[in-house]
Amino acid sequence: MIGNLSAKDIMIREVHVTSPTDLVAAAKLKMMRCNVGGLPVVDEKRLVGIITHRDVLLAGGEALGLKVNDLMSKELYVAEPETPIKDITKVMADKGYQRIPVVENGNLVGLITQSSLIRALAGLED
């Protein structure tokens, strides 16, 4: 049954995001307030990177005054809405990624997280 699922079937559609020009401190605060471990970085709707709470912690306190663009990861694995879930789970397992942005024509349309994947799989049991 999982073989029939694609990213669009389980992605989070209302994604918390940040801008490349936001301060890292603001992105950290947003992650804490929204209870998420990372934020896709978008310029308009175009995905340009991702910043995680781990990135901020590893960079240290002095990084809080930097712009998100200075700290974000720019080399990303992204899925498209039709990408099979089995392909996404393989990348997550092999690379240790906890979140995969879903893009269409370069624009962010959703996010697959480990939690959204687990919720979807749990729903298959019903």
N, C-alpha and C positions, 0 to 999 in steps of 0.2 A: 504494500500500500504506500509506503514511503517513496517508492520508485515513481509514483505518479505525482508527487507534490513538487511544486516549484517555489522559488523565492516569494512570488506574489501571494502564495497561499498562506504563508506564515509570517511575513515581514511585519514589523511595527511600522505603521503608516504615519503616525504623529511623532516625529523624531525631534528630540531636543538638539539644537545645533548652536554653533558659535561662528563668529566671523574671524577671518585671518587678522583683522585689525583690532580685535578685542584684546584687552590685557589678559595674560595668563591667570592673574588673580581673579578676574571676572569669570573666566571659564571654570576655574576650580570651584568657585562659589556656586555656579550654576550646576555643576556636577553634584555637589553636595546637596543642594536644595531639591534637585530632581531625582536624587538617589540613583544616579547612573555612574558607571565607571569610565565613560568616555563620551566625547561629542564629535560628530562629524563637523568638519569645518567647511562652510559654504560661502561662496561669493555670489550673491544673488541666490540662485538655486543650484549653481554649479558646484559640485563636490571638488574641493581642492586639497583636502587632507583630513586627518583625524588627530585628536589630542585625547590622551587618556590621563586618568588620575595618577597612574603609575609614572607616566612621562613627567608630570609635575613634581611628584615626590622625588624621583631620581635626579631631577635638575636642581633641586634645593631651593631654599627660600629666596635667593637672589633672582630666580627665574620669574617670580610673581610680577615683576615690573616689565617683563618682556611682552612683546606682542605674540599672540597665538601662532602667527606665521613663523616666528623664530624657533618654535619648539615642536610644532606639529609634525607628524609623519606624513610624508608626501608620496611615498611609494606604497600604494595600496592594492590589495586584492579587492576587486569589486565584483558583484554579481549583477545580472540583469534580471528583470522580473520573471523571465522564463527559465533561468538557470535552475537545473534540478537540485533538489535538497541534498541528494546523495553526493553531488559534487561539492556543495558548500560544506557539508559535514566532513568530507575528506580533507578539505583545505584547513578547516578549523582544527581537526585532529592532528594533521601533519605539521602545521605551522604554529599551533598554539594560539590562534586568533580567537578572541572572545566576541568580536563583533565584525560583521561584514556589511558594508554599505551596499544598498541596491540602487543602481542608477539606470536611467533611461535617457539616451542622448546626452550623457554627461551630467544630467540633473539628478540630484538626490530624490528618490521617491520612497525609500524605506530603509529599514535596518534589520538585519538578522542578528540576534544575540544568542548566546548560549541559553539564556532563559527562555526566549521565544521559541527556540528549537525544542527545548524540553517540554514546554507547555503544549506545543503542537503534537509532539510524539505521545504525550500523556493523553491527549484528546483522541488519538487513534485507537486507544484501548477500549473506549466506550462502545 
